[in-house]
Amino acid sequence: MFKNVFQGKKVLVTGHTGFKGSWLSLWLMKLGAEVHGLSKEVFDDPSHFHLLHLDEKLASHNLVDIRDFESTKGVFEKVQPDIVFHLAAEAIVKTCLDQPKDAFDVNLGGSVNILESIRSTPSIKAAVMITSDKCYENVEWDFGYREPDRLGGKDPYSASKACAEICFSAYYRSYFCHRKDLGIATARAGNVIGGGDWANYRIIPDAMRAIESGKDLIIRAPRATRPWQLVLEPLSGYLNLASELYLKSSSSELVGESFNFGPPTETEISVNGVLEEIKKRIPSLKWIVDEKDPYAKNEAGLLKLNCDKALRRLHWVATLNFSETIDFTSEWYNHWLDKKDITEISTHQISRFEQRAKERGILWAQSNEK
Ligand SMILES: NC(=O)c1ccc[n+]([C@@H]2O[C@H](COP(=O)([O-])OP(=O)(O)OC[C@H]3O[C@@H](n4cnc5c(N)ncnc54)[C@H](O)[C@@H]3O)[C@@H](O)[C@H]2O)c1
């Protein structure tokens, strides 16, 4: 997998206590990496991070706020990582709308602190900065956004992610382009679903909380379509990108670039369609529609990603179809609702995802020639 790049490497994951970060940390450990985490305190209860007991399993678990530059830089100095994944962010659009200063302080200021820490850490050979599909100025196109398209954002979350992209570009063109031993790029993915997400204002976690409390889920925008993909899909893209950056750090095909990682277009299904599919697998799910909720107006319309660049330069494509994505997600939450062991199901899902990718001929999953 991933040309064996992660075996024995020191990898620093920011946002390792979050939804994507906990899955990424687990996957990296499975790939043989020495994983170090940097995040602020975990407030979600339950949390995938705690259910996996990652605080006991990681090489180091650093509780640091990325707005604090000295402490952030201190973790980089202590760990001396080979590879960095930056995921720490205020990741919820609604929270960013309520607290815009925090959104910019964390997603822009915090990202600058990470770039600055990378700049002063010569051990780093590859780094992937995770932003979002929402970094694009959403002009409600019917076709997919490509990497050179205009950045922007009418809400604080989207704008803060666009700002992080612009800062990355300035750091790359001013400093990192002179470091021939460092491969660095940004990754832009859309909404993800999958086991282990309990964030507020996201449809699957809201659905699971409703099931657990025996209530109906209330949905605001039943016809809104999103490019649903399993959390492991963009993570496979981030790992693929980091492994190639590590091996070919001076390649202009990859370094200083940005990459979209999204699902094939047939997975653009409405919120209602997703809930109907989940109900087939978790029958206790029930929902009602409230289109009068004022927050519904702030939700961006359809935003598709064109992933041709990832295909051409990395040979990356998504692994699962929509039905399999819902199978993985429902299986995980059924497991959790039945109070079964979470490390077992999460590790098993990563293995099955790797196996499917291998069977489908996806390059990152093939074994092992460097
Ligand atoms: N989940 C999605 O659908 C999605 C879609 C597109 C992009 N993203 C991006 O992927 C990344 C991870 O998203 P997620 O869904 O795992 O989010 P999450 O909210 O589950 O996790 C966020 C992580 O960042 C950490 N964090 C937040 N503020 C911090 C601070 N000030 N200092 C240090 N750590 C801080 C949290 O502790 C947590 O570990 C984010 O950059 C997010 O914007 C997520």
The ligand as an SDF file (V2000), in Angstrom:
LIG
                    3D

 44 48  0  0  0  0  0  0  0  0999 V2000
  -15.7980   16.2240    7.5220 N   0  0  0  0  0  0  0  0  0  0  0  0
  -16.0460   16.7830    6.3500 C   0  0  0  0  0  0  0  0  0  0  0  0
  -17.0850   16.5090    5.7260 O   0  0  0  0  0  0  0  0  0  0  0  0
  -15.0170   17.7180    5.7340 C   0  0  0  0  0  0  0  0  0  0  0  0
  -15.2400   18.1900    4.4240 C   0  0  0  0  0  0  0  0  0  0  0  0
  -14.2810   19.0170    3.8320 C   0  0  0  0  0  0  0  0  0  0  0  0
  -13.1390   19.3750    4.5350 C   0  0  0  0  0  0  0  0  0  0  0  0
  -12.9780   18.9290    5.8130 N   0  0  0  0  0  0  0  0  0  0  0  0
  -11.7390   19.3440    6.5210 C   0  0  0  0  0  0  0  0  0  0  0  0
  -11.0610   18.2000    6.9990 O   0  0  0  0  0  0  0  0  0  0  0  0
  -10.4150   18.5140    8.2440 C   0  0  0  0  0  0  0  0  0  0  0  0
  -10.8790   17.5590    9.3220 C   0  0  0  0  0  0  0  0  0  0  0  0
  -12.2930   17.6280    9.4350 O   0  0  0  0  0  0  0  0  0  0  0  0
  -13.1170   16.7400   10.4740 P   0  0  0  0  0  0  0  0  0  0  0  0
  -14.4100   16.4420    9.8490 O   0  0  0  0  0  0  0  0  0  0  0  0
  -12.2630   15.6490   10.9690 O   0  0  0  0  0  0  0  0  0  0  0  0
  -13.3490   17.8190   11.6420 O   0  0  0  0  0  0  0  0  0  0  0  0
  -13.5400   17.5910   13.2100 P   0  0  0  0  0  0  0  0  0  0  0  0
  -14.2810   18.7830   13.7020 O   0  0  0  0  0  0  0  0  0  0  0  0
  -14.0740   16.2430   13.5090 O   0  0  0  0  0  0  0  0  0  0  0  0
  -12.0450   17.6480   13.7560 O   0  0  0  0  0  0  0  0  0  0  0  0
  -11.3400   18.8610   13.8320 C   0  0  0  0  0  0  0  0  0  0  0  0
  -10.0360   18.6120   14.5610 C   0  0  0  0  0  0  0  0  0  0  0  0
   -9.3430   19.8510   14.6490 O   0  0  0  0  0  0  0  0  0  0  0  0
   -8.9930   20.0770   16.0130 C   0  0  0  0  0  0  0  0  0  0  0  0
   -9.0080   21.5160   16.2800 N   0  0  0  0  0  0  0  0  0  0  0  0
  -10.0260   22.3950   16.1300 C   0  0  0  0  0  0  0  0  0  0  0  0
   -9.6310   23.6280   16.5270 N   0  0  0  0  0  0  0  0  0  0  0  0
   -8.3330   23.5180   16.9430 C   0  0  0  0  0  0  0  0  0  0  0  0
   -7.3900   24.4030   17.4640 C   0  0  0  0  0  0  0  0  0  0  0  0
   -7.6810   25.7050   17.6470 N   0  0  0  0  0  0  0  0  0  0  0  0
   -6.1640   23.9270   17.7850 N   0  0  0  0  0  0  0  0  0  0  0  0
   -5.8450   22.6170   17.6200 C   0  0  0  0  0  0  0  0  0  0  0  0
   -6.7160   21.7220   17.1210 N   0  0  0  0  0  0  0  0  0  0  0  0
   -7.9500   22.1580   16.7760 C   0  0  0  0  0  0  0  0  0  0  0  0
  -10.0540   19.3560   16.8330 C   0  0  0  0  0  0  0  0  0  0  0  0
   -9.5810   19.0980   18.1540 O   0  0  0  0  0  0  0  0  0  0  0  0
  -10.2030   18.0950   16.0000 C   0  0  0  0  0  0  0  0  0  0  0  0
   -9.1430   17.2070   16.2950 O   0  0  0  0  0  0  0  0  0  0  0  0
  -10.7580   19.9760    8.5390 C   0  0  0  0  0  0  0  0  0  0  0  0
   -9.7070   20.7850    8.0710 O   0  0  0  0  0  0  0  0  0  0  0  0
  -12.0210   20.2110    7.7440 C   0  0  0  0  0  0  0  0  0  0  0  0
  -12.2090   21.5650    7.4380 O   0  0  0  0  0  0  0  0  0  0  0  0
  -13.8750   18.1040    6.4320 C   0  0  0  0  0  0  0  0  0  0  0  0
  1  2  1  0
  2  3  2  0
  2  4  1  0
  4  5  1  0
  4 44  2  0
  5  6  2  0
  6  7  1  0
  7  8  2  0
  8  9  1  0
  8 44  1  0
  9 10  1  0
  9 42  1  0
 10 11  1  0
 11 12  1  0
 11 40  1  0
 12 13  1  0
 13 14  1  0
 14 15  2  0
 14 16  1  0
 14 17  1  0
 17 18  1  0
 18 19  2  0
 18 20  1  0
 18 21  1  0
 21 22  1  0
 22 23  1  0
 23 24  1  0
 23 38  1  0
 24 25  1  0
 25 26  1  0
 25 36  1  0
 26 27  1  0
 26 35  1  0
 27 28  2  0
 28 29  1  0
 29 30  1  0
 29 35  2  0
 30 31  1  0
 30 32  2  0
 32 33  1  0
 33 34  2  0
 34 35  1  0
 36 37  1  0
 36 38  1  0
 38 39  1  0
 40 41  1  0
 40 42  1  0
 42 43  1  0
M  CHG  2   8   1  16  -1
M  END
$$$$
